[in-house]
Amino acid sequence: MKITSFSLLALGALSIAACKQAEEKSAAGTPAAKTEEKSSAPAAGETAPADAPAASGEATTTASGLKYWVLKRGAGSVSPKATDEVTVHYEGTLLNGTVFDSSLKRGKPISFPLNGVIPGWTEGLQLMKEGDKFKFEIPANLAYGAQSPSPAIPPNSTLVFEVELIKVN
């Protein structure tokens, strides 16, 4: 019961934060891409190229500032749209490695509407296909910004998620 309550609380916080993102901008503005990163990242709604870098290599940075690494390519051919519901396994950490949420530790994947979460998730998961596992580094302006949903996540935090897209429902 506690796990279900926490999951619902986490999804609710993601939904609220996504709604508030349109109202506020990060003080950091748009992060500049590092020179070693790819500059021709796919736009939202496109899938990551098959030759996207592995996690041990350089990140790909989208126009919004979302960074991602392809950890594993799955066998699926379906990418979600922003209006789809998805089922995922994930682990969320701060930049220092502190885990703040994990469906893996709970032992149960989670399903949610993709347009009901933080903008970094909505954008990032659309780059994936079923079975893919990506690592995302989500800047504060695409995450919770100043409105942290939990004491475990400081305001204006960059968040790191490893996400496996199990299914587009």
PyRosetta script that sets phi, psi and omega in degrees:
from pyrosetta import init, pose_from_sequence

init()
pose = pose_from_sequence("MKITSFSLLALGALSIAACKQAEEKSAAGTPAAKTEEKSSAPAAGETAPADAPAASGEATTTASGLKYWVLKRGAGSVSPKATDEVTVHYEGTLLNGTVFDSSLKRGKPISFPLNGVIPGWTEGLQLMKEGDKFKFEIPANLAYGAQSPSPAIPPNSTLVFEVELIKVN")
pose.set_psi(1, -41.9)
pose.set_omega(1, 179.1)
pose.set_phi(2, -63.6)
pose.set_psi(2, -39.0)
pose.set_omega(2, -179.7)
pose.set_phi(3, -64.6)
pose.set_psi(3, -45.3)
pose.set_omega(3, 179.2)
pose.set_phi(4, -62.7)
pose.set_psi(4, -43.4)
pose.set_omega(4, 179.2)
pose.set_phi(5, -61.8)
pose.set_psi(5, -43.8)
pose.set_omega(5, 179.6)
pose.set_phi(6, -63.8)
pose.set_psi(6, -42.2)
pose.set_omega(6, 179.5)
pose.set_phi(7, -61.6)
pose.set_psi(7, -43.7)
pose.set_omega(7, 178.8)
pose.set_phi(8, -65.9)
pose.set_psi(8, -38.6)
pose.set_omega(8, 177.2)
pose.set_phi(9, -63.6)
pose.set_psi(9, -44.2)
pose.set_omega(9, 179.9)
pose.set_phi(10, -62.8)
pose.set_psi(10, -44.3)
pose.set_omega(10, 178.9)
pose.set_phi(11, -65.5)
pose.set_psi(11, -39.1)
pose.set_omega(11, 177.4)
pose.set_phi(12, -62.1)
pose.set_psi(12, -42.5)
pose.set_omega(12, 179.1)
pose.set_phi(13, -64.9)
pose.set_psi(13, -40.2)
pose.set_omega(13, 177.2)
pose.set_phi(14, -61.3)
pose.set_psi(14, -41.6)
pose.set_omega(14, -179.9)
pose.set_phi(15, -65.1)
pose.set_psi(15, -45.5)
pose.set_omega(15, 179.7)
pose.set_phi(16, -62.9)
pose.set_psi(16, -44.5)
pose.set_omega(16, -179.5)
pose.set_phi(17, -62.6)
pose.set_psi(17, -38.6)
pose.set_omega(17, 179.5)
pose.set_phi(18, -63.4)
pose.set_psi(18, -39.3)
pose.set_omega(18, 178.8)
pose.set_phi(19, -66.8)
pose.set_psi(19, -37.9)
pose.set_omega(19, -177.3)
pose.set_phi(20, -74.6)
pose.set_psi(20, -20.2)
pose.set_omega(20, -176.9)
pose.set_phi(21, -60.3)
pose.set_psi(21, -33.5)
pose.set_omega(21, -179.5)
pose.set_phi(22, -67.5)
pose.set_psi(22, -24.0)
pose.set_omega(22, -176.6)
pose.set_phi(23, -88.9)
pose.set_psi(23, -21.6)
pose.set_omega(23, -174.1)
pose.set_phi(24, -129.4)
pose.set_psi(24, 153.0)
pose.set_omega(24, 177.0)
pose.set_phi(25, -118.6)
pose.set_psi(25, 148.9)
pose.set_omega(25, 177.9)
pose.set_phi(26, -72.5)
pose.set_psi(26, 143.9)
pose.set_omega(26, 176.9)
pose.set_phi(27, -65.4)
pose.set_psi(27, -24.3)
pose.set_omega(27, -179.4)
pose.set_phi(28, -74.2)
pose.set_psi(28, -18.0)
pose.set_omega(28, -178.3)
pose.set_phi(29, 72.6)
pose.set_psi(29, -151.2)
pose.set_omega(29, -179.5)
pose.set_phi(30, -91.5)
pose.set_psi(30, 121.7)
pose.set_omega(30, -179.4)
pose.set_phi(31, -65.7)
pose.set_psi(31, 141.8)
pose.set_omega(31, 177.2)
pose.set_phi(32, -81.3)
pose.set_psi(32, 140.1)
pose.set_omega(32, 178.0)
pose.set_phi(33, -73.4)
pose.set_psi(33, 140.1)
pose.set_omega(33, 176.8)
pose.set_phi(34, -73.6)
pose.set_psi(34, 154.0)
pose.set_omega(34, -175.9)
pose.set_phi(35, -65.9)
pose.set_psi(35, -26.2)
pose.set_omega(35, -179.0)
pose.set_phi(36, -81.9)
pose.set_psi(36, -6.7)
pose.set_omega(36, -179.6)
pose.set_phi(37, -88.8)
pose.set_psi(37, 153.9)
pose.set_omega(37, 177.1)
pose.set_phi(38, -65.0)
pose.set_psi(38, 140.9)
pose.set_omega(38, 179.3)
pose.set_phi(39, -100.0)
pose.set_psi(39, -14.7)
pose.set_omega(39, -178.1)
pose.set_phi(40, -103.5)
pose.set_psi(40, 65.0)
pose.set_omega(40, 179.3)
pose.set_phi(41, -80.9)
pose.set_psi(41, 152.7)
pose.set_omega(41, 178.8)
pose.set_phi(42, -66.3)
pose.set_psi(42, 148.2)
pose.set_omega(42, 175.8)
pose.set_phi(43, -77.7)
pose.set_psi(43, 164.5)
pose.set_omega(43, 177.6)
pose.set_phi(44, -56.6)
pose.set_psi(44, 137.9)
pose.set_omega(44, -179.5)
pose.set_phi(45, 96.5)
pose.set_psi(45, -17.7)
pose.set_omega(45, 176.2)
pose.set_phi(46, -94.3)
pose.set_psi(46, 159.3)
pose.set_omega(46, 176.1)
pose.set_phi(47, -94.5)
pose.set_psi(47, 157.7)
pose.set_omega(47, 178.7)
pose.set_phi(48, -66.6)
pose.set_psi(48, 142.7)
pose.set_omega(48, 179.0)
pose.set_phi(49, -64.9)
pose.set_psi(49, 151.7)
pose.set_omega(49, -178.7)
pose.set_phi(50, -59.7)
pose.set_psi(50, -25.2)
pose.set_omega(50, -179.9)
pose.set_phi(51, -96.0)
pose.set_psi(51, 17.9)
pose.set_omega(51, 177.3)
pose.set_phi(52, -58.0)
pose.set_psi(52, 145.9)
pose.set_omega(52, -172.4)
pose.set_phi(53, -64.8)
pose.set_psi(53, 149.4)
pose.set_omega(53, 175.0)
pose.set_phi(54, -76.3)
pose.set_psi(54, 164.5)
pose.set_omega(54, -174.6)
pose.set_phi(55, -60.4)
pose.set_psi(55, -30.6)
pose.set_omega(55, -179.2)
pose.set_phi(56, -75.8)
pose.set_psi(56, -14.2)
pose.set_omega(56, 179.7)
pose.set_phi(57, -94.9)
pose.set_psi(57, -157.0)
pose.set_omega(57, -178.2)
pose.set_phi(58, -79.3)
pose.set_psi(58, 155.1)
pose.set_omega(58, 178.1)
pose.set_phi(59, -81.8)
pose.set_psi(59, 156.0)
pose.set_omega(59, 167.4)
pose.set_phi(60, -101.1)
pose.set_psi(60, 133.8)
pose.set_omega(60, -179.5)
pose.set_phi(61, -115.1)
pose.set_psi(61, 127.3)
pose.set_omega(61, 178.7)
pose.set_phi(62, -80.5)
pose.set_psi(62, 171.1)
pose.set_omega(62, -179.6)
pose.set_phi(63, -60.1)
pose.set_psi(63, -28.3)
pose.set_omega(63, -178.9)
pose.set_phi(64, -79.4)
pose.set_psi(64, -15.7)
pose.set_omega(64, -177.6)
pose.set_phi(65, 106.7)
pose.set_psi(65, -2.6)
pose.set_omega(65, 176.1)
pose.set_phi(66, -68.7)
pose.set_psi(66, 130.1)
pose.set_omega(66, 175.5)
pose.set_phi(67, -105.7)
pose.set_psi(67, 143.0)
pose.set_omega(67, 176.5)
pose.set_phi(68, -146.4)
pose.set_psi(68, 152.2)
pose.set_omega(68, 174.8)
pose.set_phi(69, -127.3)
pose.set_psi(69, 140.4)
pose.set_omega(69, 174.9)
pose.set_phi(70, -88.2)
pose.set_psi(70, 115.8)
pose.set_omega(70, 178.9)
pose.set_phi(71, -88.6)
pose.set_psi(71, -37.0)
pose.set_omega(71, -177.9)
pose.set_phi(72, -155.6)
pose.set_psi(72, 135.9)
pose.set_omega(72, 173.0)
pose.set_phi(73, -93.8)
pose.set_psi(73, 130.7)
pose.set_omega(73, 177.4)
pose.set_phi(74, -90.9)
pose.set_psi(74, -178.7)
pose.set_omega(74, -179.0)
pose.set_phi(75, -92.0)
pose.set_psi(75, -4.6)
pose.set_omega(75, -175.8)
pose.set_phi(76, -72.0)
pose.set_psi(76, 160.3)
pose.set_omega(76, 178.7)
pose.set_phi(77, -120.7)
pose.set_psi(77, -0.3)
pose.set_omega(77, -175.6)
pose.set_phi(78, -101.9)
pose.set_psi(78, 126.7)
pose.set_omega(78, 172.2)
pose.set_phi(79, -106.2)
pose.set_psi(79, 141.9)
pose.set_omega(79, 179.6)
pose.set_phi(80, -75.7)
pose.set_psi(80, 153.5)
pose.set_omega(80, 168.8)
pose.set_phi(81, -98.2)
pose.set_psi(81, 163.3)
pose.set_omega(81, -178.2)
pose.set_phi(82, -58.3)
pose.set_psi(82, -25.5)
pose.set_omega(82, -177.5)
pose.set_phi(83, -90.6)
pose.set_psi(83, -1.9)
pose.set_omega(83, -178.8)
pose.set_phi(84, -82.4)
pose.set_psi(84, 158.8)
pose.set_omega(84, 168.4)
pose.set_phi(85, -96.1)
pose.set_psi(85, 141.3)
pose.set_omega(85, -178.7)
pose.set_phi(86, -127.5)
pose.set_psi(86, 157.9)
pose.set_omega(86, 172.1)
pose.set_phi(87, -119.2)
pose.set_psi(87, 127.8)
pose.set_omega(87, -175.7)
pose.set_phi(88, -138.3)
pose.set_psi(88, 159.8)
pose.set_omega(88, 162.1)
pose.set_phi(89, -112.3)
pose.set_psi(89, 142.5)
pose.set_omega(89, -177.4)
pose.set_phi(90, -155.4)
pose.set_psi(90, 162.0)
pose.set_omega(90, 168.7)
pose.set_phi(91, -138.5)
pose.set_psi(91, 129.7)
pose.set_omega(91, -180.0)
pose.set_phi(92, -109.6)
pose.set_psi(92, 131.9)
pose.set_omega(92, 178.9)
pose.set_phi(93, -133.3)
pose.set_psi(93, 161.1)
pose.set_omega(93, 168.7)
pose.set_phi(94, -81.3)
pose.set_psi(94, 170.6)
pose.set_omega(94, 179.3)
pose.set_phi(95, -59.3)
pose.set_psi(95, -27.6)
pose.set_omega(95, -179.8)
pose.set_phi(96, -82.4)
pose.set_psi(96, 2.6)
pose.set_omega(96, 177.2)
pose.set_phi(97, 93.7)
pose.set_psi(97, -3.9)
pose.set_omega(97, 178.8)
pose.set_phi(98, -67.2)
pose.set_psi(98, 121.0)
pose.set_omega(98, 179.7)
pose.set_phi(99, -77.8)
pose.set_psi(99, 127.7)
pose.set_omega(99, 177.1)
pose.set_phi(100, -111.2)
pose.set_psi(100, -15.4)
pose.set_omega(100, 177.6)
pose.set_phi(101, -164.0)
pose.set_psi(101, 144.6)
pose.set_omega(101, -179.2)
pose.set_phi(102, -159.2)
pose.set_psi(102, 117.9)
pose.set_omega(102, 172.9)
pose.set_phi(103, -71.8)
pose.set_psi(103, -26.3)
pose.set_omega(103, 178.8)
pose.set_phi(104, -63.4)
pose.set_psi(104, -44.4)
pose.set_omega(104, 179.4)
pose.set_phi(105, -66.6)
pose.set_psi(105, -30.1)
pose.set_omega(105, 176.9)
pose.set_phi(106, -78.7)
pose.set_psi(106, -17.3)
pose.set_omega(106, 178.0)
pose.set_phi(107, 75.9)
pose.set_psi(107, 20.0)
pose.set_omega(107, -178.1)
pose.set_phi(108, -147.8)
pose.set_psi(108, 125.2)
pose.set_omega(108, 176.0)
pose.set_phi(109, -65.9)
pose.set_psi(109, 165.8)
pose.set_omega(109, -177.3)
pose.set_phi(110, -125.8)
pose.set_psi(110, 144.4)
pose.set_omega(110, 177.7)
pose.set_phi(111, -115.2)
pose.set_psi(111, 143.2)
pose.set_omega(111, -179.8)
pose.set_phi(112, -163.7)
pose.set_psi(112, 158.9)
pose.set_omega(112, 173.6)
pose.set_phi(113, -73.1)
pose.set_psi(113, 130.6)
pose.set_omega(113, -174.4)
pose.set_phi(114, -63.8)
pose.set_psi(114, -29.2)
pose.set_omega(114, 179.8)
pose.set_phi(115, -85.5)
pose.set_psi(115, 9.2)
pose.set_omega(115, 179.0)
pose.set_phi(116, -108.2)
pose.set_psi(116, 13.3)
pose.set_omega(116, -178.2)
pose.set_phi(117, -121.6)
pose.set_psi(117, -176.1)
pose.set_omega(117, -178.9)
pose.set_phi(118, -61.1)
pose.set_psi(118, 149.4)
pose.set_omega(118, -176.9)
pose.set_phi(119, -56.4)
pose.set_psi(119, -33.9)
pose.set_omega(119, 178.8)
pose.set_phi(120, -62.7)
pose.set_psi(120, -36.3)
pose.set_omega(120, 176.1)
pose.set_phi(121, -71.4)
pose.set_psi(121, -44.4)
pose.set_omega(121, -179.3)
pose.set_phi(122, -58.4)
pose.set_psi(122, -45.7)
pose.set_omega(122, 179.1)
pose.set_phi(123, -68.2)
pose.set_psi(123, -49.3)
pose.set_omega(123, -173.6)
pose.set_phi(124, -64.7)
pose.set_psi(124, -44.4)
pose.set_omega(124, -177.5)
pose.set_phi(125, -66.9)
pose.set_psi(125, -24.4)
pose.set_omega(125, 176.6)
pose.set_phi(126, -69.9)
pose.set_psi(126, -15.6)
pose.set_omega(126, 176.7)
pose.set_phi(127, -81.8)
pose.set_psi(127, -13.8)
pose.set_omega(127, -173.7)
pose.set_phi(128, -96.4)
pose.set_psi(128, 163.2)
pose.set_omega(128, 170.0)
pose.set_phi(129, -119.6)
pose.set_psi(129, 160.3)
pose.set_omega(129, 178.7)
pose.set_phi(130, -53.3)
pose.set_psi(130, 133.0)
pose.set_omega(130, 180.0)
pose.set_phi(131, 93.4)
pose.set_psi(131, -15.9)
pose.set_omega(131, 178.7)
pose.set_phi(132, -70.8)
pose.set_psi(132, 151.3)
pose.set_omega(132, 171.8)
pose.set_phi(133, -127.7)
pose.set_psi(133, 122.0)
pose.set_omega(133, -178.7)
pose.set_phi(134, -121.7)
pose.set_psi(134, 157.6)
pose.set_omega(134, 168.6)
pose.set_phi(135, -111.7)
pose.set_psi(135, 130.7)
pose.set_omega(135, 178.9)
pose.set_phi(136, -117.2)
pose.set_psi(136, 138.1)
pose.set_omega(136, 168.1)
pose.set_phi(137, -112.8)
pose.set_psi(137, 111.3)
pose.set_omega(137, -170.6)
pose.set_phi(138, -107.6)
pose.set_psi(138, 114.4)
pose.set_omega(138, 178.8)
pose.set_phi(139, -65.8)
pose.set_psi(139, 157.9)
pose.set_omega(139, -175.3)
pose.set_phi(140, -53.1)
pose.set_psi(140, -37.3)
pose.set_omega(140, -178.0)
pose.set_phi(141, -69.5)
pose.set_psi(141, -13.8)
pose.set_omega(141, 174.7)
pose.set_phi(142, -107.8)
pose.set_psi(142, 2.7)
pose.set_omega(142, 179.6)
pose.set_phi(143, -113.9)
pose.set_psi(143, -118.6)
pose.set_omega(143, -176.6)
pose.set_phi(144, -99.5)
pose.set_psi(144, -11.4)
pose.set_omega(144, -177.7)
pose.set_phi(145, 59.2)
pose.set_psi(145, -138.2)
pose.set_omega(145, -178.8)
pose.set_phi(146, -79.4)
pose.set_psi(146, -10.4)
pose.set_omega(146, -175.0)
pose.set_phi(147, -99.8)
pose.set_psi(147, 70.4)
pose.set_omega(147, -179.8)
pose.set_phi(148, -65.2)
pose.set_psi(148, 136.7)
pose.set_omega(148, 179.6)
pose.set_phi(149, -83.1)
pose.set_psi(149, -6.1)
pose.set_omega(149, -171.5)
pose.set_phi(150, -154.4)
pose.set_psi(150, 148.0)
pose.set_omega(150, 174.4)
pose.set_phi(151, -62.8)
pose.set_psi(151, -20.3)
pose.set_omega(151, 179.7)
pose.set_phi(152, -72.4)
pose.set_psi(152, -15.7)
pose.set_omega(152, -179.4)
pose.set_phi(153, -119.0)
pose.set_psi(153, 106.6)
pose.set_omega(153, 178.6)
pose.set_phi(154, -63.2)
pose.set_psi(154, 150.0)
pose.set_omega(154, 176.2)
pose.set_phi(155, -55.6)
pose.set_psi(155, 148.1)
pose.set_omega(155, 177.6)
pose.set_phi(156, 59.7)
pose.set_psi(156, 33.1)
pose.set_omega(156, 179.9)
pose.set_phi(157, -85.9)
pose.set_psi(157, 140.7)
pose.set_omega(157, 165.2)
pose.set_phi(158, -81.0)
pose.set_psi(158, 132.6)
pose.set_omega(158, -176.8)
pose.set_phi(159, -113.4)
pose.set_psi(159, 147.3)
pose.set_omega(159, 178.4)
pose.set_phi(160, -118.3)
pose.set_psi(160, 128.6)
pose.set_omega(160, 178.8)
pose.set_phi(161, -128.7)
pose.set_psi(161, 135.3)
pose.set_omega(161, 164.1)
pose.set_phi(162, -101.8)
pose.set_psi(162, 123.9)
pose.set_omega(162, -173.1)
pose.set_phi(163, -129.4)
pose.set_psi(163, 130.1)
pose.set_omega(163, 171.0)
pose.set_phi(164, -109.8)
pose.set_psi(164, 121.0)
pose.set_omega(164, 177.8)
pose.set_phi(165, -83.8)
pose.set_psi(165, 105.8)
pose.set_omega(165, -177.6)
pose.set_phi(166, -80.4)
pose.set_psi(166, -45.9)
pose.set_omega(166, -174.7)
pose.set_phi(167, -157.2)
pose.set_psi(167, 142.7)
pose.set_omega(167, 167.6)
pose.set_phi(168, -96.6)
pose.set_psi(168, 113.3)
pose.set_omega(168, -173.3)
pose.set_phi(169, -80.4)
pose.dump_pdb("model.pdb")
